[in-house]
């Protein structure tokens, strides 16, 4: 039976050791996939915002290109090689309204001779002359002018480049008239584009603006708009066909809020996942610890029932045996009859004490303080009566009970029967586990505002690791199992048996009276002068005076 119980306990322990790591691994896997899903969702959210911003940037860039191309189409209709002499008269009257950014229109032949030159300049023509020389000498070298027939006529192209430290934007196309090829060039005034067109296209009221826009040149210098903070949601696109060396940058007005919101949401989700994992692991660990504690408590209760059954069986067997001997009349002398009667009385007292312990412990387990009847009483008197109850047993076992009670002790609110029971349990404990000391000292004295009861034995002592545990219910120290003390000093004597509730009841009684119970090595407490130099233990019970 013991072997099967041991196997069952090992199996339960193995299940516990396997279950917790398995749960931790499962939680780790769940956390990994949760984190991964969280990051993927956040990336999708960020990607959607980026795509929306990118689409907005393209739309704004296309808006400028369309405005410039609309003007180019007007120039294309006006710059007819068959009417070169009327170019200025046909264009200038409507130039301000229909082509506000076009500064000059030129028509060149295949040999790069300027056949017509119309300009909106009203002052000196030095800038126009400079532009004409740059056009003929450099700009046309950079234009995509294929051979005749290599590309469809009237195909619009643009040139955007810096010459002599100045940025130029040209719209150009080729036209064929009477078999000859002509190149039409429209010079757009970038200053006008920046000053008039960009504000008109990209300026919105601050309170209604969904985004902020600026335009930067080839070197990243701001041409138009405010500086934009670096943000994951700031995107930049080149203008598709016109100002293709410049970039339009767009940042949502709430980009910082978006970034902070995503970071905060990611952090919150991360914390929630971690917290959930911790709660799951802690819950499983708590369940396993509770199950292990319950298993141990069940084992302790089983031992308790076995011990109590044995404790009840032994005195009952003695009482029955000596009672039958007296009843049969086979006792040889009056001395023997008196001895047998004394044994019956002693075993009856032992049986009564055990039953009293069990009943008091059951009451304490059910209702705490309701089991006690408090009134003002004398601790010294309770201690003296308790010693008197056990004196005969001590003498029979060859142990001297030495009583040292300070009188008078201050009155305390106590349950005298409970105090007597506590002292009896302490003396019984000393007689069981420290009988080889031959002397047990019982003291009661005042220390400050406490009445302190000491039961000092001179046995093997209580190991340091057991000094707190022995006051727990169903727990018995090493001497109870023969691991020290009795067994080592007297191998012929079997380990003492007990219920494991005596000291737990002492602790409960002390705490119910507002005091406490604990144990110290006898060297740490005051000794009687005649006490032998053995390790020993001192059990203390304090009651508020």
N, C-alpha and C positions, 0 to 999 in steps of 0.2 A: 504493500500500500504506500509506504514511504517512497519507494522507488518510482512508482507511477506519479506521485505528487511532484517529485523532483523533476521527472521528465516533462510533466505538464508545465511546471514553472520555467524550465529551460525553453520549452516551445513558446510559451507566452513572451518570454524575454527576447527570443529570437525574432518573433513576429514584430515586437516593438522596435527592435534595432533595424529591421528591414523596412518597416512601414515608414518611419520618419525620413530616412534617406530617399525612399521612393517618392514620397510626397514632395520633398525639397527639389528633387530632380524634375518632377512633373511641374511644379510651380516655376522652376527656372525656365523650362521649355515654354510654358504659357507666357511668362514675362517676356521671353525673347520674341515670340511671335507678336505679342501685344505691342512691344516697343517698335518692332519692324512695321506693323500695320499703322501705328501712330505716326511714325516718320514718313511712311508712304502717303498717308492722308495729308499730312502737313505739306509734303512736297507737291502733291496735286493741287492743294489750295494755293500754294505759292506760284506754281506753274500757271494756274488759271489767271491769277492776278497779273503775272508777267505777260501772258498771252494777250490779255485785255489791254495792257499798257502798250505792248508792241503794236497791236492793231491800231490803237489810238495814234501812236507816233507815225505809223505809215499813212494813216488818213490825213494827218496834219501836213506831212511832207508832200503827199500827193496834191493837197490843196494849193500849195505854193506853185508846184509844177504846172497845174492846170491854169492858174492865173497867168503865168508867164507864157505858156503855150497859146492861150487865147489871144494874147497880144501878138505872138508870132504869126498866127493865122491872119490877123489883120494886116500885118506887114506883108505877108505872102500875097494877099489880094492886091495890095497897093503897088508893090515892086514888080511891075510888068516890064520886061525888057523892051517891049514894043513902045513903051511910053516913058522912056528914061528922062526925057526933058521935063516932063510934068511931075516928076517924083516929089519934089518939094511942095508944089502946090496941092497935090493930092493928099499928102500926109500931114503937114503941119497944122491945118485947121482943126483936125480931129485928134491930134497926137495926145494932148493933155487928157482927153476923156477916154480914148480907146487904147492908147499905148502909153500909160503914164511912166513906165520905167525905161522905155526905149529912148536912148539919147541920140543915136544916129543910125542911118540906114545907108549902106554902100552896095553898089553893084560893080563887080569886077569881071573882066573877060578871062579867057583861058591863059593869057599872058600876064595876069595879075595887074592889069591896068585898071585904074579906078575910072569907070565910065560915068557913074553918078554918085553923088555924096550929099545926102540931106541930113541936117543937124538941127537940134533944138537950141544950140548955143546962141546966146544973144550978145556975147562979149567977144573977147579975143579968141582966135581959133588955134591957139598954140597947143591946147590939149588935144584938139581934133587932129591936128597935123601930126602930133606925136603918136596918137593912136593909129593914124593911117600908115605911118612908117612901120610901126610894130606889126600891124596886120599884114602888110605886104612882105616884110622881111622875116618875121618869126611865126606869127600866129597861123598863117596859112600852111606853114610846114607841119603844124600840129593838127590840122584839120583832116578829117577822114574824107579826102576828095579822091575817089577812085576814077578809073578811066571812063570815058563816055560810054554809056550803055551798061557799065558794070553794076550800076545801082539805079533803082527807079527814080525818075525825075521828081522834083518837089519833095523829096524825103527830108524831113526836118532833123537837124542834129544840133548839138550844143557843145561848146568848148568853155570849160571853166578852169582857169589857171592863173597863176601869178606871174606877171611880167614886170620887170624893173621895180619890184617891191610893191606892186599894186595888183589887186585881184580884178580879173576881167571875166565877164560872162557874155558869150556871143552865141546867137542863134544863127544858123546858116543852112542853106539848102542850094541845090543846083537846079537851074532851069535851062531848057533848050528852046532856042528861037532861030528859025531858018538854018538849022543844022549846026548852029554854034552854041557852045555851052557858056552859061553865065553863072556866077556865084553871087548870091544875095546874102548879105551879112547884116544882122540887127545887133547893134551894140547896146546891151542893157546897162543902165547906170546902177551899179551895186549900192552906191550911197542912197539912192532913192528907194531901192528894195528894202534896205535895212531901216531907213527912216520912216517910210510910209507903209510899205506892204506888210512887213513882218508884224508891226504892232496891230495893223488892221486885222490880220489873220489870227494872231496868237495871243492877243491880250483879252483877258476875261476879268470880270469883276471878282475881287478876292473872295467875297462871301459866297459866290456861286461857282467858282473855279473848281473843277474836279481834278485838275492836274496843274503842274507848273512846267513851263517850257522855256528852253533857251536854245540858241544856235551857236555852235563853235566852229572855228576854222580848222585848217589843216594841222595847225600846231596846238590845238586845244584851247585857244584863246576865245573868250566869250565875245561873240559878235552882237548878239541880242539876248535879252532876258536876264533873269537873276542867276546867281550861282546856285547850283543844286547840291544838296548834301549827298554824300555817298550812301547809297541804299541798295539792298538787293532788288528793289522794284524799279530802279531807274534804268531806262533803256535808251539806246541811241541808234538812229538809223540815218543813212546818207540820203540826201535828196535823190530821187531816182534818175532824172535825166538832165536837170538844169544845173543847180549848184551842187554837183555831185561830190565835190571835194569838201563840202561842209556837212556837218552832222546836226541833225535835230535831236535834242535830248528831252525826254518826257519823264516826269516823276509824279506819281499820284500825290495829291495834296496830303493825304493821310498815310503816306508811305512809312513814316516813322511809327505811326500808330499801328499800321499793319504789321510791321516787323516786331514791334513790342508785343502786340497781341499774339502773334504766332509764337514768339519766344515764351510768353507767359503761359499760353495754352499748352505748349509742349512741356514746359516745366510742370504745370499742374497735372497733366496726364501722366507724366513720368512719376511724380510724387504719388499720385493715386494708385498707379500700378505697383510701385514699390510698397506702399502702405498695404495694399490688398495682399501682396505676397507675404509681407511680414505678419499680417493678421492670420492668413491661412496657416503659415508655418507655426506661428505661436499657438493657434487654436489646436492644431494637430498635436504639437508638443504638450499642450495643457491636457488634452484628452489622454495622451499616452501616460503622462505623469500621474493624472488622476486614476487611470486604470491600474497603473503599477502600484499606486498608493492603496487603492481599493483591494488589489490582490494581496498586498502585504497585510492590510488590515484584516482581510478575510483569514489569512494564515494565522495571524495573531489571535483572532477570535477562536479559531479552531484549537490553537494551543491553550488558550484560556479555558475553553470548555473542558479540554482534557485535564489540565492542571487542577481546575476546580473540582472536577469529578473525582480525581485522585485524592485531593485534599479532603473531600467529603467522605470518600470511601474509607480512608485510613482510620479516622476517629470512630466512625460508625462500626467498623469491624472490631476495633478494640472494645468499644462499649458493649457490643453484642457478645463478644467472647467472654469478657470478665463478668458480664451480667449473667450469662448462662452458667458459668462456673459457680457463681454465688447462688443461683437458683437451684442448682443440682445438689448443693450441700457438700461438695467435694473439697471444700477449703479446709485445710488441716488445722489452722490456728486462727485466733482472733487477730493476730498481727497481719497475717496474710489477707484476712477479710478486710481489714482497714486499708491495707495497701491497694487491694483491688478496687475498693470504693473510691480511694483517692484518684486512682487512674481514671475511673469512670468520670469523676467530677472534672479532672483536668482536661480530659478529651472532650467532655461536654462543653467546657468553657472555650476550648479551641474551636470546636464546631460552631458555637454561637458567634465567636468573633469572626470566623470566616463568613458565615451567613450575613452577619451585620455589615461586613465589608462589601459583600456583593450587593446587598440591598441599598446601602448608602451610595455605592458607585452608580447603580442603576438610577437612583433618584437624581444624583448630580448630572448624569448624562441627559436626563429628561428635562430637568427644570432649573438647574443651577441653584441659586440662593433659596429657592422655595423649600429646599429640603432641610433648612436649618431654622431653629427657634432661638433667636437672639435675645439676650437679656444681660443686664450688668452682672458680671460674675468674677470669680477669683481664679486667675490662671494657675497660681501656685497650688490651690486645692485640687484643680483638675489634673495637674501633673502628678501630685502625690497619689491620688486615687488610681491613676493609670499605672503607676509603678507598683502599687499594691496588688493590682490584678495579676501582674506578670512575675511577681517576686518568687512565688512557689515554683513556677516553671523554670525560672533562672536557677534557683537552688538545685532543682532536680537535674539540670543539665550541667551543673558545676560552674556556673557563671555568677559572679557577684554583681548585684545591681547597687551602685553607689549613687545616692540622691543628694543633690546640693541645691536647695530651693531658697532663694532670697525672700525674706518676709519682712515687712509686708510688701507685696507687689501692687502697683497701681491697678485699680479696677479697669476692666475692659468689657466691651459689649461682645459677648461670645455665646456660642452654644456649647455648654460644658460637655455634653455627651460627645459632640464632634471633636472637641479638643482632646478629650480622653482617647477617643478612637484614633486620632492622629498620633498621639504619643505612643499608644499601644502598638500601632503599626511600625513606628520607628524602632521601638524596643524589639518587636518581633523580627524586624529586618536585621538588627544587630545580632540577635541570638541565632538566626539562620546562617548568616554569611560571615560572622566574625566570632564564632563560638570559641575559637582557639585563643582569643585574647584574654579569656578568663575574667575580664572586668568590663562592665559597661557603665559609663558615667552619664547620669541624667541631671541636667542643670536647668534652672529657670532663674533669670535675672533681668533687671531693667537696664536697657542701653538707650539713653536719650529718651525718645518718646515711644519706644517700642519695648514690649515684653518679649524676650528672646528665650526660646527653649532649645537646648542643645542635647543631643544624644551622641556621646562620644564612644566609639569602639576602638579596639586595638588589634583589629584583624588585618587582612591583606590590603585593605584600602580599595578605593574605586578608581579605575583608570581614568585619565583626564578626558578621553574621548567619550566616556560613558556618563560623565557627571551631569549632563543635561538630559540625555536620553532616558535615564532610568526613571525620570519623573513623568514620562509619557505612558499612556495606557498600554497595557499588554507587553511592554518592553521590560526585559530583565537583563541585568548586567552580566559581565563575563563570569563571575563566580557562580551564577545560577546555572551556567552550562558546564561548569567544571574547568573553565579555561584559566582560572587563577584562584587564589585564595584557598578554599576548602580542599579542593582536589589536590593541590600541590602540597599542602601541609599534612593531609591525612588521606592517603589514597584509599584506605579501607572504608572511608565514609562516602556514601553516594552524594552527588550534588543535591543541594536543597531544592525542594519543590515549592512552588508558589503560584499564585494566580496572576501576578504581574499587574495588579491594580492597587496594591497597598500604597506605594509611593505616589502614584497618580492621584489617589484619594487624599493623601496628605497635602499635596500641592493644591488640590481643589479646595480643601478646607481652609488652607492658609489664605488663598486669594479671595475666597468668599468672606473672610474676616478682614479684608483690607491689607493683608500681609503677604508674605512670600515664603517659599521653602526652597532650600538649596543644600548642596553638600560641598564640604571642603576637606582637604587633607587635614588630619588631626594636628600636624605641625603648624598649620595656619591658624589654629584656634588655641585658646588657653587650655592647658592640660592640668589635670590634677597632679600634684607633686609626686604622688605615689604611682603615677601611670608608667607602665613599662615603655621603653623606647622602641615601639613598633610603628609601622606606617600609619595604619588606622584611618578612620574617616570620622568626620563630624557632620551630622545632619542637623540643620538649623531650621527652626520654625519661628517666624516673627509675627507678633500680634500687636496692632496699635494700642497704646495705653490710653 
